[in-house]
Each structure stands twice: as structure tokens, then as C-alpha cells.
Amino acid sequence: MSAKISKYAVLILAATFLFSCSGLKKTQEQQSLSKPAIIPLPMKVSWQDGSYTIPKKNIICYNEGSGKTAAWLEKLLKNTGGTVSLTQNDDFSCGNWKIIKDASLKDKLGEEGYMLNIGAQGVVLKGATDAGLFYAVQTLRQFFPPAVEQNDLKKVKVSLRYANIEDKPEYSWRGTMVDVARSFFGLDYLKRHVDRMALYKLNRLHLHLTDDQGWRIEIKSKPKLTEVASKGSVDNGRSGYLTQEEYKELQDYALERNIIVVPEIDMPGHIYSALLAYPELNCAENANIHPKKALPPDLFTGHDVGWSRFCLENPATYDFVSEVVGELASITKGPWIHMGGDEIEDPLYKEFVVKADSIVHHYNKIPVGWEEVTQTKVSPDFISQEWNGKTESVMEDVKVIESICANFYLDHGNTPEQKNTATWCTNGITVEQVYSFSSSNPHVIGVEAPVWSEQVWTDQAMDDRFWPRAAAVAEVAWTPSAKRQFSEFKERLAKHGPRLNEMGIHFFNSPGIDWEKDSGRKKVNGVFYNFKP
């Protein structure tokens, strides 16, 4: 009797085991066939049944000029635990991973487009430029499980859904702005922010370097700007500055990730920190400071704006501007310098704009300014950054960056209920409000989302303001509005929760998004942090 029971028990256990294995295999197959949640949504995607399982031994075969991309791909693959070797071979007779840089594709893909094919024989990446191939890697990265960000895939088989992707961006300018002037954010945080931007194909980092509260960039010809002016911050904020070496390091780091840093010296208003350092730039009896929220030698720690300005009738003002812009231009690797120009009324304002425009050009940079600058005739290549859309411009065909505050000022709360956030433009900006933006202006070259730091004092708070809304900014900037649908986007965004966690991002759990959960935040870096190809 006991022998029969034992025999039946063995049979039941065996059947259960086979059923469990079958169910597990089915689950794995279903997972491998699920569509990766790619953000931003590519221009064209064709999904096929099946998936490519990454083997333990991998060969990356790349042609001349694509070695940098091969290094990025190698770093990604090494986090799966297998071996990776690289071979340059222009006839592509080798490798299960192929990288093809082909300049003839530029007509089809532009400067930043790419093609990605995943099939039974492996993976093929194509692009006309390093930028395009880099973005192919970033899309491919989103096919991998989120744990790839932390080198946690050594015991896991990774399968990539078969797909053909052809992709290129809607706009050339896809930016974020970090206000380091009110509260300082240093090199380490900015590098992490650059890494996060790169994942979502954002390509412009605008640094608001100066304001009434503080001056954040070393100008060696004007040492008091860091000796005196960098000591200030908004109440509860942090002081400090970037040395020129740190600024260069940040730019190099960003350029490797196809991100250009755009420095801003806000003038002729928002300039008290400079007037504090060099009080001789003030008019007699400080007539240029009104109302007198602060006077030298006192720091300004408040939130008020529109009360300080250069003494525009003083020739020394333009000497100062020329020296500062010239030195900044000499250490800036991108083509643009942002000259501010917002929130000021002065009878000499338009004259200043024309002169500052000329000074920026003199140092071989392209000027960018807040929309108020277009009240006067600026140079043809001037770029206007719209933040409220209310300025009556005299320029009919000026290039425009859209930063309309009701959609893109991410210092405003993720929800109307969020505390310690700005409310002057609108009472909260949801993910959907960001995503809903569209423009029919043919002169728009892109979008940019600022975070002003009057009430954003810590790294966690800056994360909370940017993420997840910056992912929506990225899709608005990359994907044509006709292809965008919020209900579908939020499903993809929900699947990015574990990846944001794996990258250590202190993101806001936006309501209405059915966030996928995981074990929680781990480190503060993603797979490519501090990597140099």
C-alpha cells in the first residue's frame, strides 16, 4: 500500500514539475515577445514574432569610423555577464552585433537618425553619424531589463524582441535647463543629469549660471565673481561655483553623450550678484537697483525678480560684459551663449540687447535670449526662448525654442497639491500637461524644460521635478505630434519605473500612472555613468 502511494506521489510530483516548467517556459516566451517600452516613441517600428537571446560569447563587428559606438555597445553587453570581443571589418563577415556607419544615410536619417534591426542572426545598428548610432544604442538599451543599469544580469538570459526600427527626431533642440544660480548643483549631479538626458535622447543642457542670488562660473579676469558673488544663494539653498576645469569636464562628458552645454549669463537684469562683487558697476546712489531689495555688501537671499539691472548708461558695463562673455566663450565648446534678457524695463534695454548680441557674435558664438529680446531687431541667427508667448516681437522669422511655462516650467509641482513648488504660472503641471504641448510655428527648432531652483534646494528635489516629466519632454521633442497619444505613452512610462529606480532617480510617483514596482532604488548611477568610450 505504501509503495503504491509512493509511486503515485512520484508521478504527481513529476507531472507538477513538468507543468511548472512548461508554464515557466511559456511565461519566459511571453516576456520575450512583449514590446519594449521605448521612450521617446520611434518614428517607425515594425515588430516581428520571436526574440534574439544574447549568447555568452558575443562579437561586435564594426566598420571604419564607428569604433566609438562599438565601445558603448560593449559596455552595455558586458553588464549581461557574457564575453564581448570587437572586430573592425568593413565587409561585416563577422559578429552577431554589427555597427554600420554610412554617410550616405544622412539624406534619409539626418544628423541624429538611426536604424535598428533585431533578428535571428543578431543585431544591426546603422546611422550616418556618431550621434545617430549613439541613439541606436540608447534605444537598444531599453530592450534590456532594467537591471542592466546595475550589472545585475549575469545569471539571467536576456532576450530581445525581433524588431525593425527607423527613427529620427522631430526637433533638433531637445533640452533641459538647470538653474544653478539660486541653489547650486555641482559637477557630480550635473553629470548624472546628463546621463539621464542621454537615455531619452535629450541633447541640450542649458545652465542658468547667474542671477541675483549667486554667480556660478569662474571668470579668472573677474575673480570677485567667485570670491564674493558665489557665496550667496536663495534661502535654504546651496552656494558654490563651477571652476573652469569643472565646466570643461562637464562639457566633455556631455559631448560624449551628444549633449551640448549652453551657458547663460542673465543680463541686463537678474544681475545683483555681479553688482555685489563689483559695486562700481552701479549707477550713482544705486539708482539701477529699484526697489532696493538688497545693496552691496549684503547678499540677496529672496525670490523677488525684476529689481536689479546693470547701469546701462555706464560705458564700464559694456567693458564688463565683453570681458565676461569673451572669457566664457573661450571655454565654451558649443556654438551658443545665452544672454538672458528677461523681466526688465529700462529705456536703454533695446540698445543693450543690440550691443550684447554684437558682443556674443564678436566672440564667434550664436546668441540665445529669452523672448523679450525680440522686441528689438536682433541678428538673423538669434534664437528666442519663449517662456510666456506674450512678447510682441519685431522679428518675423526668428528661430524659437518653446519653453512655455504652463507646459515646461518643471519647478512647478507635479500636481496641484505638491508642496514647496512654484505656482505663479499655473497650479501644477502634470505629465499629461507636458505631453499635450504642440506647436504649428514653422520657426520652432525645439523645446526645453527649465527647473528654477528658488524652492529646489537638493539633488532629490531636482530629480523629483525633472522625472518623470522630462521623459514626456523628450517624446514631445523627438516624436511628431501626429504619432503621440497620451494614453499609450503613460503605459510605456509606467514600465520605466524600475529603470528609473535602478538609475537611482528620486522620481515623483505621478498619479494616473500605473507604475511597475521593483525592489527599490539602489545606486545613483546607470550603466554608462562615468564611462568614456
ROLOGU-908165 format. One record per residue (C-alpha): residue number from 1; residue in one letter; x, y, z. Coordinates in Angstrom, 1 decimal, decimal comma. Example, Ala and Ser with C-alpha at 12.3 -4.5 7.8 and 13.67 -1.06 7.14 Angstrom:
// residues 2
SITE pos code      X      Y      Z
SITE   1    A   12,3   -4,5    7,8
SITE   2    S   13,7   -1,1    7,1
This chain:
// residues 533
SITE pos code      X      Y      Z
SITE   1    M    0,0    0,0    0,0
SITE   2    S    2,7    2,4    1,0
SITE   3    A    4,7    1,5   -2,2
SITE   4    K    1,6    2,3   -4,3
SITE   5    I    1,2    5,7   -2,6
SITE   6    S    4,8    6,4   -3,0
SITE   7    K    4,6    5,6   -6,7
SITE   8    Y    1,5    7,8   -7,3
SITE   9    A    3,2   10,6   -5,3
SITE  10    V    6,2   10,4   -7,6
SITE  11    L    4,0   10,5  -10,7
SITE  12    I    2,1   13,5   -9,3
SITE  13    L    5,3   15,4   -8,5
SITE  14    A    6,7   14,7  -11,9
SITE  15    A    3,6   15,9  -13,6
SITE  16    T    3,5   19,0  -11,4
SITE  17    F    7,2   19,7  -12,2
SITE  18    L    6,6   19,3  -16,0
SITE  19    F    3,6   21,5  -15,8
SITE  20    S    5,5   24,1  -13,8
SITE  21    C    8,4   24,0  -16,3
SITE  22    S    6,0   24,3  -19,2
SITE  23    G    4,3   27,3  -17,5
SITE  24    L    7,6   28,9  -16,7
SITE  25    K    8,9   28,4  -20,3
SITE  26    K    5,6   29,9  -21,6
SITE  27    T    5,9   32,9  -19,3
SITE  28    Q    9,5   33,5  -20,4
SITE  29    E    8,4   33,2  -24,1
SITE  30    Q    5,6   35,7  -23,4
SITE  31    Q    8,0   38,1  -21,7
SITE  32    S   10,5   37,8  -24,6
SITE  33    L    7,6   38,6  -27,0
SITE  34    S    6,4   41,7  -25,1
SITE  35    K    7,1   45,0  -26,8
SITE  36    P    9,8   47,1  -25,1
SITE  37    A    8,5   50,4  -23,7
SITE  38    I   10,7   52,7  -25,8
SITE  39    I   10,7   56,4  -24,9
SITE  40    P   10,7   58,5  -27,0
SITE  41    L    8,5   56,7  -29,4
SITE  42    P   10,4   55,9  -32,6
SITE  43    M    9,2   57,3  -36,0
SITE  44    K    8,7   53,8  -37,5
SITE  45    V    8,6   50,4  -35,6
SITE  46    S    7,8   47,0  -37,1
SITE  47    W    7,6   44,2  -34,5
SITE  48    Q    8,1   40,6  -35,5
SITE  49    D    7,3   37,4  -33,6
SITE  50    G   10,3   35,9  -31,8
SITE  51    S   13,3   37,1  -29,9
SITE  52    Y   17,0   37,0  -30,0
SITE  53    T   18,6   35,5  -26,9
SITE  54    I   22,0   37,1  -26,2
SITE  55    P   24,6   34,3  -26,1
SITE  56    K   27,5   34,0  -23,7
SITE  57    K   30,0   34,9  -26,4
SITE  58    N   29,5   38,0  -28,5
SITE  59    I   31,4   39,6  -31,3
SITE  60    I   30,8   43,2  -32,3
SITE  61    C   31,7   43,8  -35,9
SITE  62    Y   32,0   47,5  -36,8
SITE  63    N   33,3   49,4  -39,8
SITE  64    E   35,7   52,4  -40,0
SITE  65    G   34,5   55,4  -38,0
SITE  66    S   32,1   53,5  -35,8
SITE  67    G   34,6   52,4  -33,1
SITE  68    K   33,1   54,8  -30,5
SITE  69    T   29,7   53,2  -30,9
SITE  70    A   31,3   49,8  -30,5
SITE  71    A   32,7   50,8  -27,2
SITE  72    W   29,3   52,0  -25,9
SITE  73    L   27,7   48,7  -27,1
SITE  74    E   30,5   46,7  -25,5
SITE  75    K   29,9   48,4  -22,1
SITE  76    L   26,2   47,6  -22,3
SITE  77    L   26,7   43,9  -23,3
SITE  78    K   29,3   43,4  -20,5
SITE  79    N   26,5   44,1  -18,0
SITE  80    T   24,8   40,9  -19,2
SITE  81    G   27,7   38,8  -17,9
SITE  82    G   28,9   37,4  -21,3
SITE  83    T   32,2   37,9  -23,1
SITE  84    V   32,5   40,6  -25,8
SITE  85    S   35,1   41,0  -28,5
SITE  86    L   35,4   43,8  -31,0
SITE  87    T   36,5   43,4  -34,7
SITE  88    Q   36,7   46,1  -37,3
SITE  89    N   35,7   44,6  -40,6
SITE  90    D   34,2   46,6  -43,4
SITE  91    D   32,6   43,7  -45,2
SITE  92    F   30,7   42,6  -42,0
SITE  93    S   31,5   38,9  -42,4
SITE  94    C   31,9   38,6  -38,6
SITE  95    G   29,9   39,1  -35,5
SITE  96    N   26,4   38,7  -34,1
SITE  97    W   26,4   42,5  -33,4
SITE  98    K   27,0   44,8  -36,4
SITE  99    I   27,5   48,5  -36,4
SITE 100    I   27,4   50,3  -39,8
SITE 101    K   28,3   54,0  -40,1
SITE 102    D   27,3   55,1  -43,6
SITE 103    A   27,3   58,8  -44,5
SITE 104    S   25,0   58,1  -47,5
SITE 105    L   22,2   57,5  -45,0
SITE 106    K   22,2   61,2  -44,0
SITE 107    D   19,6   62,1  -46,6
SITE 108    K   17,3   59,5  -45,1
SITE 109    L   18,1   59,7  -41,4
SITE 110    G   19,5   63,2  -40,9
SITE 111    E   22,2   64,0  -38,4
SITE 112    E   20,7   62,1  -35,5
SITE 113    G   18,6   59,3  -37,0
SITE 114    Y   19,4   55,6  -36,9
SITE 115    M   18,1   52,2  -38,0
SITE 116    L   18,0   49,2  -35,6
SITE 117    N   17,3   45,6  -36,6
SITE 118    I   17,0   42,7  -34,2
SITE 119    G   16,5   39,3  -35,8
SITE 120    A   17,5   35,7  -35,6
SITE 121    Q   21,1   36,3  -36,6
SITE 122    G   21,7   39,1  -34,1
SITE 123    V   21,5   42,9  -34,0
SITE 124    V   22,4   45,5  -36,6
SITE 125    L   22,8   49,3  -35,9
SITE 126    K   23,0   51,8  -38,8
SITE 127    G   23,5   55,5  -38,8
SITE 128    A   25,1   58,3  -40,8
SITE 129    T   26,8   59,9  -37,8
SITE 130    D   28,1   59,0  -34,3
SITE 131    A   25,1   60,8  -32,8
SITE 132    G   22,7   58,6  -34,7
SITE 133    L   24,5   55,4  -33,8
SITE 134    F   24,6   56,6  -30,1
SITE 135    Y   20,8   57,0  -30,1
SITE 136    A   20,5   53,5  -31,6
SITE 137    V   22,4   52,2  -28,6
SITE 138    Q   20,1   54,1  -26,2
SITE 139    T   17,0   52,6  -27,9
SITE 140    L   18,6   49,1  -27,7
SITE 141    R   19,3   49,7  -24,0
SITE 142    Q   15,6   50,0  -23,4
SITE 143    F   15,1   46,4  -24,9
SITE 144    F   17,2   45,2  -21,9
SITE 145    P   15,8   44,5  -18,5
SITE 146    P   16,2   47,5  -16,1
SITE 147    A   18,7   45,5  -14,0
SITE 148    V   21,3   46,1  -16,8
SITE 149    E   21,8   49,5  -15,3
SITE 150    Q   23,4   47,9  -12,3
SITE 151    N   25,3   44,9  -13,8
SITE 152    D   22,7   42,5  -12,4
SITE 153    L   22,1   40,3  -15,4
SITE 154    K   24,9   37,8  -15,1
SITE 155    K   22,6   34,9  -14,2
SITE 156    V   19,7   35,9  -16,5
SITE 157    K   19,1   35,0  -20,1
SITE 158    V   18,4   38,3  -21,9
SITE 159    S   16,1   38,1  -25,0
SITE 160    L   15,5   41,0  -27,3
SITE 161    R   12,2   41,2  -29,2
SITE 162    Y   12,6   41,0  -33,0
SITE 163    A   12,1   44,5  -34,5
SITE 164    N   12,9   46,8  -37,3
SITE 165    I   13,2   50,5  -36,3
SITE 166    E   13,8   53,5  -38,4
SITE 167    D   14,0   56,7  -36,4
SITE 168    K   14,9   60,4  -36,4
SITE 169    P   13,9   63,4  -34,3
SITE 170    E   11,2   65,9  -35,0
SITE 171    Y   13,3   68,8  -33,4
SITE 172    S   17,0   69,5  -33,3
SITE 173    W   16,8   71,2  -29,9
SITE 174    R   15,7   68,9  -27,1
SITE 175    G   16,7   70,4  -23,8
SITE 176    T   16,5   70,8  -20,1
SITE 177    M   17,6   73,8  -18,1
SITE 178    V   19,1   73,6  -14,6
SITE 179    D   19,1   76,8  -12,5
SITE 180    V   22,3   76,5  -10,5
SITE 181    A   22,2   80,3   -9,6
SITE 182    R   19,5   80,3   -6,9
SITE 183    S   20,7   77,0   -5,4
SITE 184    F   23,9   75,4   -6,6
SITE 185    F   24,2   72,0   -8,2
SITE 186    G   27,7   70,8   -8,8
SITE 187    L   29,6   68,7  -11,2
SITE 188    D   28,6   65,3   -9,8
SITE 189    Y   24,9   66,0  -10,0
SITE 190    L   25,1   67,6  -13,4
SITE 191    K   27,0   64,6  -14,8
SITE 192    R   24,2   62,2  -13,5
SITE 193    H   21,6   64,5  -15,1
SITE 194    V   23,5   64,4  -18,4
SITE 195    D   23,4   60,5  -18,3
SITE 196    R   19,7   60,6  -17,7
SITE 197    M   19,1   63,0  -20,5
SITE 198    A   21,1   60,8  -22,9
SITE 199    L   18,9   57,8  -22,2
SITE 200    Y   15,9   59,7  -23,5
SITE 201    K   17,8   61,4  -26,4
SITE 202    L   17,7   64,9  -24,9
SITE 203    N   20,6   66,9  -26,4
SITE 204    R   20,9   70,4  -24,9
SITE 205    L   21,8   71,2  -21,3
SITE 206    H   21,1   74,9  -20,6
SITE 207    L   22,8   76,1  -17,4
SITE 208    H   21,4   79,3  -15,8
SITE 209    L   24,7   80,3  -14,2
SITE 210    T   24,0   83,7  -12,8
SITE 211    D   21,2   85,6  -11,1
SITE 212    D   20,6   88,0   -8,2
SITE 213    Q   21,3   85,3   -5,6
SITE 214    G   24,6   83,9   -6,9
SITE 215    W   27,3   83,6   -9,6
SITE 216    R   28,3   80,1  -10,5
SITE 217    I   31,1   80,1  -13,1
SITE 218    E   34,7   81,1  -12,6
SITE 219    I   35,8   84,1  -14,7
SITE 220    K   39,5   84,5  -14,0
SITE 221    S   39,7   88,1  -15,2
SITE 222    K   36,9   88,9  -12,6
SITE 223    P   37,9   87,0   -9,5
SITE 224    K   35,4   88,7   -7,2
SITE 225    L   32,6   86,9   -9,0
SITE 226    T   33,6   83,7   -7,3
SITE 227    E   35,3   85,2   -4,3
SITE 228    V   32,2   87,3   -3,4
SITE 229    A   29,2   86,6   -5,6
SITE 230    S   29,3   82,8   -5,5
SITE 231    K   28,8   82,9   -1,7
SITE 232    G   25,1   83,7   -2,0
SITE 233    S   22,1   81,5   -2,6
SITE 234    V   18,3   81,7   -2,1
SITE 235    D   17,1   80,9    1,5
SITE 236    N   17,7   77,2    2,2
SITE 237    G   19,8   76,9   -1,0
SITE 238    R   23,4   76,0   -1,6
SITE 239    S   26,2   78,2   -2,6
SITE 240    G   29,3   77,4   -4,7
SITE 241    Y   30,5   77,6   -8,3
SITE 242    L   32,0   75,6  -11,2
SITE 243    T   35,7   76,1  -11,8
SITE 244    Q   36,7   76,4  -15,4
SITE 245    E   38,2   72,9  -15,3
SITE 246    E   34,9   71,5  -13,9
SITE 247    Y   33,0   73,3  -16,6
SITE 248    K   35,2   71,9  -19,3
SITE 249    E   34,9   68,4  -17,8
SITE 250    L   31,2   68,6  -17,8
SITE 251    Q   31,1   69,7  -21,4
SITE 252    D   33,4   66,9  -22,4
SITE 253    Y   31,3   64,4  -20,6
SITE 254    A   28,1   65,8  -22,2
SITE 255    L   29,6   65,9  -25,7
SITE 256    E   30,5   62,2  -25,5
SITE 257    R   26,8   61,7  -25,0
SITE 258    N   25,8   64,1  -27,8
SITE 259    I   24,7   66,8  -25,4
SITE 260    I   25,8   70,4  -25,8
SITE 261    V   26,0   72,7  -22,8
SITE 262    V   24,5   76,1  -23,3
SITE 263    P   25,7   78,6  -20,7
SITE 264    E   23,6   81,6  -19,6
SITE 265    I   24,8   84,9  -18,2
SITE 266    D   21,5   86,6  -17,4
SITE 267    M   21,6   90,3  -18,2
SITE 268    P   21,0   93,2  -18,0
SITE 269    G   18,6   92,3  -15,2
SITE 270    H   18,9   89,5  -12,7
SITE 271    I   22,4   90,7  -12,1
SITE 272    Y   22,7   91,7   -8,4
SITE 273    S   25,4   89,1   -7,7
SITE 274    A   27,7   90,8  -10,2
SITE 275    L   26,8   94,2   -8,8
SITE 276    L   27,6   92,9   -5,4
SITE 277    A   31,1   91,7   -6,5
SITE 278    Y   31,8   94,9   -8,5
SITE 279    P   29,7   97,7   -7,0
SITE 280    E   31,4  100,2   -9,3
SITE 281    L   29,1   98,9  -12,0
SITE 282    N   26,1  100,5  -10,2
SITE 283    C   24,8  104,0  -11,1
SITE 284    A   25,2  106,8   -8,6
SITE 285    E   23,3  106,2   -5,4
SITE 286    N   22,5  102,7   -6,7
SITE 287    A   19,7  104,2   -8,9
SITE 288    N   19,8  101,0  -11,0
SITE 289    I   18,6   98,9   -8,0
SITE 290    H   14,9   99,5   -7,5
SITE 291    P   13,2   98,6   -5,3
SITE 292    K   16,3   98,1   -3,2
SITE 293    K   15,8   94,5   -2,1
SITE 294    A   19,5   94,4   -1,3
SITE 295    L   22,5   96,7   -1,5
SITE 296    P   26,2   95,9   -1,5
SITE 297    P   27,8   94,4    0,6
SITE 298    D   24,7   92,4    1,5
SITE 299    L   23,8   89,1   -0,2
SITE 300    F   20,3   88,7   -1,6
SITE 301    T   18,5   85,5   -0,5
SITE 302    G   14,9   86,2   -1,6
SITE 303    H   12,8   85,1   -4,5
SITE 304    D   11,8   88,5   -6,0
SITE 305    V   12,8   89,4   -9,5
SITE 306    G   13,0   92,4  -11,7
SITE 307    W   14,6   94,8   -9,3
SITE 308    S   18,3   94,8  -10,3
SITE 309    R   19,9   95,8  -13,5
SITE 310    F   23,2   97,0  -14,9
SITE 311    C   23,8  100,7  -15,1
SITE 312    L   23,1  100,9  -18,8
SITE 313    E   24,4  104,5  -19,2
SITE 314    N   27,8  103,5  -17,8
SITE 315    P   30,3  102,5  -20,5
SITE 316    A   32,0  100,3  -17,9
SITE 317    T   29,0   98,0  -18,1
SITE 318    Y   29,8   97,0  -21,7
SITE 319    D   33,5   96,5  -20,9
SITE 320    F   32,4   94,1  -18,1
SITE 321    V   30,0   92,3  -20,4
SITE 322    S   32,6   91,9  -23,1
SITE 323    E   35,3   90,6  -20,8
SITE 324    V   32,9   88,1  -19,2
SITE 325    V   31,4   86,9  -22,5
SITE 326    G   34,8   86,7  -24,1
SITE 327    E   36,3   84,5  -21,4
SITE 328    L   33,2   82,3  -21,2
SITE 329    A   33,2   81,9  -25,0
SITE 330    S   36,9   80,8  -24,8
SITE 331    I   36,0   77,9  -22,5
SITE 332    T   32,6   77,0  -24,1
SITE 333    K   32,8   74,2  -26,7
SITE 334    G   29,3   74,6  -28,1
SITE 335    P   28,2   77,2  -30,5
SITE 336    W   25,7   79,1  -28,3
SITE 337    I   25,8   81,6  -25,4
SITE 338    H   22,6   82,5  -23,7
SITE 339    M   22,4   86,2  -22,7
SITE 340    G   19,2   86,2  -20,7
SITE 341    G   17,3   89,4  -21,2
SITE 342    D   14,1   88,8  -19,4
SITE 343    E   12,0   90,7  -16,8
SITE 344    I   13,4   94,1  -17,1
SITE 345    E   12,1   97,6  -18,0
SITE 346    D   14,7  100,2  -18,9
SITE 347    P   14,7  102,9  -21,5
SITE 348    L   18,1  101,6  -22,7
SITE 349    Y   17,1   98,0  -22,7
SITE 350    K   16,8   97,6  -26,5
SITE 351    E   20,2   99,3  -27,0
SITE 352    F   21,7   96,9  -24,6
SITE 353    V   20,3   93,9  -26,4
SITE 354    V   21,7   95,0  -29,7
SITE 355    K   25,1   95,6  -28,1
SITE 356    A   25,1   92,3  -26,2
SITE 357    D   24,1   90,5  -29,4
SITE 358    S   27,0   92,1  -31,2
SITE 359    I   29,4   91,1  -28,4
SITE 360    V   28,4   87,5  -28,5
SITE 361    H   28,9   87,4  -32,2
SITE 362    H   32,3   89,1  -31,8
SITE 363    Y   33,4   86,0  -29,9
SITE 364    N   32,1   83,7  -32,6
SITE 365    K   29,1   82,4  -30,7
SITE 366    I   25,4   82,4  -31,6
SITE 367    P   23,3   84,3  -29,1
SITE 368    V   20,2   82,9  -27,4
SITE 369    G   17,9   85,0  -25,2
SITE 370    W   14,5   85,0  -23,5
SITE 371    E   11,7   86,1  -25,7
SITE 372    E   11,8   89,7  -24,6
SITE 373    V   14,9   90,3  -26,7
SITE 374    T   12,8   90,1  -29,9
SITE 375    Q   11,3   93,5  -29,0
SITE 376    T   14,2   94,9  -31,0
SITE 377    K   15,9   93,9  -34,2
SITE 378    V   18,4   91,2  -33,3
SITE 379    S   20,8   89,3  -35,6
SITE 380    P   19,2   86,8  -38,1
SITE 381    D   20,7   83,8  -36,3
SITE 382    F   19,5   84,9  -32,9
SITE 383    I   17,4   82,2  -31,1
SITE 384    S   14,4   83,3  -29,0
SITE 385    Q   13,4   81,2  -26,0
SITE 386    E    9,7   81,7  -25,4
SITE 387    W    8,5   81,3  -21,8
SITE 388    N    5,1   83,0  -21,8
SITE 389    G    4,5   83,8  -25,5
SITE 390    K    3,3   87,3  -24,8
SITE 391    T    6,1   89,4  -26,2
SITE 392    E    5,3   91,5  -29,3
SITE 393    S    8,2   90,6  -31,5
SITE 394    V    9,6   92,8  -34,3
SITE 395    M   11,2   89,6  -35,7
SITE 396    E    9,1   87,6  -38,1
SITE 397    D   11,3   84,6  -38,8
SITE 398    V   13,4   84,3  -35,6
SITE 399    K   14,2   80,7  -34,6
SITE 400    V   12,3   79,7  -31,4
SITE 401    I   12,8   77,3  -28,5
SITE 402    E    9,5   76,6  -26,8
SITE 403    S    9,6   76,7  -23,0
SITE 404    I    6,1   77,9  -22,4
SITE 405    C    5,8   77,9  -18,6
SITE 406    A    2,4   76,2  -18,4
SITE 407    N    3,8   73,2  -20,2
SITE 408    F    7,5   73,2  -19,4
SITE 409    Y    8,4   75,0  -16,2
SITE 410    L    9,0   71,9  -14,1
SITE 411    D    9,8   73,8  -10,9
SITE 412    H    6,0   74,0  -10,7
SITE 413    G    4,6   71,0   -8,9
SITE 414    N    3,9   67,6  -10,4
SITE 415    T    0,4   68,0   -9,0
SITE 416    P   -1,5   71,0   -7,7
SITE 417    E   -1,1   69,5   -4,2
SITE 418    Q    2,7   69,3   -4,2
SITE 419    K    4,3   71,5   -1,5
SITE 420    N    7,3   73,8   -1,8
SITE 421    T    6,8   74,5   -5,5
SITE 422    A    6,2   77,5   -7,7
SITE 423    T    2,6   78,3   -8,6
SITE 424    W    2,9   81,7  -10,3
SITE 425    C    2,4   80,4  -13,9
SITE 426    T    0,0   77,6  -13,2
SITE 427    N   -1,0   75,4  -10,2
SITE 428    G    0,9   72,3  -11,0
SITE 429    I    2,0   70,7  -14,3
SITE 430    T    1,1   67,1  -14,8
SITE 431    V    2,8   64,6  -17,1
SITE 432    E   -0,2   65,0  -19,4
SITE 433    Q    0,1   68,8  -19,5
SITE 434    V    3,7   68,4  -20,6
SITE 435    Y    2,8   65,8  -23,1
SITE 436    S   -0,1   67,8  -24,6
SITE 437    F    2,2   70,6  -26,0
SITE 438    S    2,3   71,1  -29,7
SITE 439    S    3,2   74,0  -32,0
SITE 440    S    2,4   74,9  -35,5
SITE 441    N    5,1   77,6  -35,7
SITE 442    P    7,4   76,7  -38,6
SITE 443    H   10,3   78,6  -36,9
SITE 444    V   10,3   76,4  -33,8
SITE 445    I   13,6   74,4  -33,5
SITE 446    G   12,7   72,6  -30,3
SITE 447    V   11,6   72,5  -26,8
SITE 448    E   13,3   72,9  -23,4
SITE 449    A   12,1   72,3  -19,9
SITE 450    P   13,6   74,5  -17,1
SITE 451    V   13,8   73,9  -13,4
SITE 452    W   14,2   77,1  -11,5
SITE 453    S   15,7   76,5   -8,0
SITE 454    E   14,1   79,1   -5,7
SITE 455    Q   12,4   76,1   -4,0
SITE 456    V   14,5   73,3   -5,3
SITE 457    W   17,5   73,0   -3,0
SITE 458    T   18,6   69,4   -3,0
SITE 459    D   19,5   66,7   -5,6
SITE 460    Q   16,4   64,7   -4,6
SITE 461    A   14,2   67,7   -5,2
SITE 462    M   15,8   68,4   -8,6
SITE 463    D   15,2   64,7   -9,5
SITE 464    D   11,6   65,0   -8,3
SITE 465    R   10,9   68,0  -10,6
SITE 466    F   12,5   66,6  -13,7
SITE 467    W   11,4   63,0  -13,5
SITE 468    P    9,2   61,5  -14,9
SITE 469    R    8,1   64,7  -16,7
SITE 470    A   11,4   65,1  -18,6
SITE 471    A   10,6   61,8  -20,3
SITE 472    A    7,4   63,4  -21,6
SITE 473    V    9,5   66,4  -22,7
SITE 474    A   11,8   64,1  -24,6
SITE 475    E    8,9   62,5  -26,5
SITE 476    V    7,4   65,9  -27,4
SITE 477    A   10,8   66,9  -28,7
SITE 478    W   11,5   63,7  -30,7
SITE 479    T    8,2   62,2  -31,8
SITE 480    P    5,9   64,0  -34,3
SITE 481    S    2,6   65,2  -32,6
SITE 482    A    0,6   63,1  -35,0
SITE 483    K    2,1   59,9  -33,6
SITE 484    R    1,7   60,8  -30,0
SITE 485    Q   -1,1   59,5  -27,8
SITE 486    F   -1,0   60,1  -24,1
SITE 487    S   -3,0   57,0  -23,1
SITE 488    E   -0,4   54,9  -24,9
SITE 489    F    2,5   57,0  -23,6
SITE 490    K    1,6   56,6  -20,0
SITE 491    E    1,5   52,8  -20,4
SITE 492    R    5,1   52,9  -21,7
SITE 493    L    6,1   55,4  -19,0
SITE 494    A    4,8   53,1  -16,2
SITE 495    K    7,2   50,4  -17,3
SITE 496    H   10,1   52,8  -16,8
SITE 497    G    9,6   53,0  -13,1
SITE 498    P   12,0   50,1  -12,4
SITE 499    R   14,6   51,6  -14,7
SITE 500    L   14,4   55,0  -13,1
SITE 501    N   14,8   53,2   -9,7
SITE 502    E   17,8   51,2  -11,0
SITE 503    M   19,4   54,5  -12,0
SITE 504    G   18,9   55,9   -8,5
SITE 505    I   16,5   58,7   -9,7
SITE 506    H   14,3   60,1   -7,0
SITE 507    F   11,3   60,5   -9,3
SITE 508    F    7,8   61,6   -8,5
SITE 509    N    5,2   58,8   -8,5
SITE 510    S    2,8   60,7  -10,7
SITE 511    P   -0,8   59,8  -10,1
SITE 512    G   -2,6   58,2  -13,0
SITE 513    I    0,5   56,2  -14,0
SITE 514    D    0,2   52,5  -13,1
SITE 515    W    3,9   52,3  -12,1
SITE 516    E    5,6   48,9  -12,3
SITE 517    K    7,3   48,2   -9,0
SITE 518    D   10,7   46,6   -8,2
SITE 519    S   13,0   46,2   -5,2
SITE 520    G   13,5   49,9   -4,9
SITE 521    R   16,3   52,4   -5,6
SITE 522    K   19,8   51,0   -5,5
SITE 523    K   22,8   53,1   -6,6
SITE 524    V   22,7   56,6   -8,0
SITE 525    N   24,2   55,7  -11,4
SITE 526    G   23,2   54,0  -14,6
SITE 527    V   25,2   51,6  -16,8
SITE 528    F   27,1   54,4  -18,5
SITE 529    Y   27,9   56,7  -15,6
SITE 530    N   31,5   58,0  -15,8
SITE 531    F   32,1   55,8  -18,9
SITE 532    K   34,3   57,3  -21,6
SITE 533    P   34,4   55,4  -24,9
